[in-house]
């Protein structure tokens, strides 16, 4: 300010005013910093935006008046004071007021921008963690479901055929190891899932024999397609649970594909005294798809067949859970 408004020919007086200006700037800047930070803490924008703004404006007005009074006093003590002081130096006073508002506005704007950026980052982080937590909860529903149904099958085998029950336990341990190995995977190749499905069907055949049939016809090029872990097994498990399987009415399950989806079909022959179904398994599949992609599985009945279409996740898998 002295370099702009004072006579540069008077070097001593100019240097004196530069020193005074630097001291004033330092005192006012550090004081303003402490007060403004106190206001941010005491009246944060998130909870008291209007109060924060009003107090800041009042503080700026008071600060500007204080600066002018300080300058007036210093000029009265060290300068050549005259009755026309205000008129002569009004440019300085106006510049001080504008500069104070301008500088503080920039400071406040930078703070708000950083606060907004941190809030966005935190919001995105919390959203991601929330989605991950919900997705993990959905995946964790699968393992107990699989374990419960397998133990139910084992319980029905023990009184009928102890030898088959022992064979079932040995095979079950191998299969459940696979379930534990993939528990942290978001998606899995179809070929890997079908290997597991074949092992799972082997277990079921211990109980049902040739009354349960699985037919798989998949294009070799789609074996690397991505699907949800245990999704095919869950649909087969549902088919076994809700349909009669006997010498008179064997259950046939067919797995095929088109360009976009894996298709699982089974002949519909509902158990007469079937327990009430909450359709938790189908709902679980839909919700897991929603978390991972914009795709959606489709379930419907056509020509006395229950049909499930599971879209391949190759092109629709979101990155937010990777």
Order of alpha helices (4+ residues) and beta strands (2+ residues): alpha-alpha-alpha-alpha-alpha-alpha-beta-alpha-beta-beta-alpha-beta-beta-alpha-beta-beta
